[in-house]
Amino acid sequence: MSDDASFPDVPADHLREEGWELTDESVETVFKLPTASVVGATKLYDDVRTRAAAEAAAGVDHQWRFFFATALTFRPPLAPGIGPAMILPTVRSEANSTFADELRDRGFEDVERGRRERIRTDSGARARLRTYTASMPLPETDATLSITGWVGVWHGDGFRIAAGAYPDDAIGELLGLSDPPERLRRRPREYRDDLLSLIRAVE
């Protein structure tokens, strides 16, 4: 693994077509191992079209979905005798803990870890996924936003983390809209399929 942090490849066309917008790029130490600091180069995206639709229809400005992808590097680089398989369980554990903390930092409550699944990424790597659930009262309404998050961790061309979260209900229903625009009628399964597609496409 190179000592120079580089950002992961993401499905840019898919993100653009679906209305996702890059809101932050960062390079920072995400956790530490006994012999190295683990640096993450992260791209963070917001579903700005859905956000704008909810604000226009109900006057509620809120981030309903987010997605991020991280490429990890080690400083100093791992010793030649330390292979990815030796490090992957630690990376996976730290990534899941960090995601749960991220949800809490965003104001979510009742953060709970859920089931595990395995998928194969578009590049052929085997990724292990973990689900999370959480909720947040929406101060502008009497509603509570419940979300499901997914975190994927794998080693392909380096270590990758890809994750995101989406509402457990159609946003139009959550906001009590009688005739919401199409974008606010989307069901959780649509959100789930889109997020998993994004995760699989990260390299």
Buried (B, 14 or more C-beta within 10 A) or exposed (E): BEEEBEBBBBBEEEBEEBBBEBEEEEBEEBBEBEEBBBBBBBBBBBBBEBBEBBEEBBEBEBBBBBBBBBBBBBBEEBEEEBEBEEBBEEBBEBBBEBBBEBBEEBEBEEBEBEEEEEBEBBBEBEBBBBBBBBBBEEEEBEBEBBBBBBBBBBBBEBBBBBBBBBBBBBBBBBBEBEEBBEBBBBEBEEBBEBBBEBBBBBB
